[in-house]
Amino acid sequence: MLDEPKGEKYWINTDTELKIDPNAPEWAKKEFKEYMKLMSNKPDKDGMVKLY
């Protein structure tokens, strides 16, 4: 299970997308980018997402 992102308070959830506040600190922007990349992985035939 993933930990809650520390910069989540800078996230903006709209009707069509999830984005980061442009005024967020650089560490929060980097964390958001890494988290979104992680969440975009596709599950395998067994429904598991594997990280390497």
C-alpha positions as CSV (number, residue, x, y, z in Angstrom):
1,M,0.0,0.0,0.0
2,L,1.3,3.5,-0.9
3,D,1.8,6.2,1.6
4,E,-0.3,9.3,1.3
5,P,1.6,11.9,-0.8
6,K,3.0,14.7,1.4
7,G,2.1,17.4,-1.2
8,E,-1.5,16.3,-1.7
9,K,-2.7,19.6,-0.4
10,Y,-1.3,21.2,-3.6
11,W,-3.4,18.9,-5.8
12,I,-6.3,20.3,-7.7
13,N,-9.1,18.0,-8.7
14,T,-11.3,19.3,-11.5
15,D,-14.2,17.7,-13.3
16,T,-11.9,16.4,-16.0
17,E,-8.4,16.0,-14.5
18,L,-6.1,15.9,-11.5
19,K,-3.3,18.5,-11.6
20,I,-0.8,20.3,-9.3
21,D,-1.1,23.9,-8.3
22,P,1.3,25.9,-10.4
23,N,2.4,27.7,-7.2
24,A,3.3,24.5,-5.4
25,P,6.9,24.0,-4.2
26,E,9.2,22.1,-6.6
27,W,9.4,19.0,-4.3
28,A,5.5,18.7,-4.5
29,K,5.5,19.0,-8.3
30,K,8.1,16.3,-8.5
31,E,6.2,14.1,-6.1
32,F,3.0,14.6,-8.1
33,K,4.7,13.7,-11.4
34,E,6.2,10.5,-9.9
35,Y,2.9,9.5,-8.3
36,M,1.0,10.1,-11.5
37,K,3.5,8.0,-13.4
38,L,3.1,5.2,-10.8
39,M,-0.7,5.3,-11.1
40,S,-0.6,5.1,-14.9
41,N,0.9,1.6,-14.9
42,K,-1.3,-1.1,-16.4
43,P,-2.3,-4.3,-14.5
44,D,-1.2,-7.6,-15.9
45,K,-3.5,-10.5,-16.8
46,D,-3.9,-11.3,-13.0
47,G,-4.8,-7.7,-12.2
48,M,-1.5,-7.0,-10.5
49,V,0.6,-3.9,-11.1
50,K,4.3,-4.7,-10.8
51,L,7.0,-2.1,-10.1
52,Y,10.5,-2.7,-11.0
